[in-house]
């Protein structure tokens, strides 16, 4: 399904409404990573936001792990989970992230 997604946190900190960036637009996919293919050594549920470009190509816009789906007033939902980022020292940081997801037409 095609969604417009607004990231509600940056580096784990909640953003004020006037600090929200422009929405990302793409297709949400929910998949499971097998414990044999990740460093967590456990099965991970993940949500990917994919953008189509060209005729057959896609690129990942955002990813969130261990998602929790929450209702949102109106025509959307919130997805809360963990976001992994690499900082300048090549260490991996884990941050809490929340996405505001609203369904939209892919042609709009």
N, C-alpha and C positions, 0 to 999 in steps of 0.2 A: 504494500500500500504506500502511496506517495504522501509524504509529510513535510511540513514546515517545522523546523526544530530550532528553538532558542536555548542556548546554554545559559543556565541561571547562576553558575558559579565559575570563578577563575581561581586556580590554585587553591581550591577548597573553600574560598571565601564567597559568601553570598553576595550577589551583585544587586544594587538598587535598580529599579526599573529603568532609570535614565542611563544606566551603565551597560544595559543589555546590548549586545552586538546585533548586526543584521541576522535575520533567520537563515539557517542553512536549509536547502531544499533537496530532498532525495527520497529514496526507498529505504524503509526500515526492514532489517532482517534479524531474526532471533535464531541463534545457533548455539551449539554446545561444543566446547573444546574438550577433547579427550585428555585425561591426566597424563598420558604418555607424550603429549605434544606441547606441554607448557611447564614452566618452572614452578607453578603453584603445587604441583603433584596432586591435584584433585580436579575433578571435572568442573569446568567453569561455564556458566551460562553467559552469553554476551549478546549485546545488541549493536549492530553496525548500521551506520547511515551511509548509503551509497549514492553517488551522483553519476548519472549516465552522461557521457559525452561522445561525440562522434556517432557512428552507427552501431557499434557493438562493444565499446569500451566502457568501463566503470572505474571510478576511483573512490576510495574510502574517505569520507569527510570527518567522521567521528566514531568512536567506539566506547562502550561502557560495559563494565563487567559486574557480575552479581546483581542484575537489575531487580528492582522492586517497582511494580506498576501501581500507580496511585490515581484515583479519580481527580478530575479537574473540572471546576464549574464551566459549563459551556460545552464546546465541541472539541475537546482535546483530552489529553492525559499527561500525567507526569511520570517520568522514568527516573528513578534515583538509583545510583550505583557508584562504582569505583572507577576512576579514570587513572591510567598510568601515564606518566610523563618522564622523559629523560632530561635531567638538568645538565648544566655545563660540565660537570665532573663525571659524566657518564653513569651517574647513579640513577636508579629508578625511584621516582616519587609516586606515592599513591594518594589521590585526592578524592574527596567526596564530590560527586557531580550530580546535578539534577537537570533533566531536559524537559522543556515544555514542548509537547508535540501536538500539532494540529493537522488534521487531514486536509489536503488540498488537491485540486485537480492538477495532473501533471502538465496540462496545457496552459494553466493560468499564470 
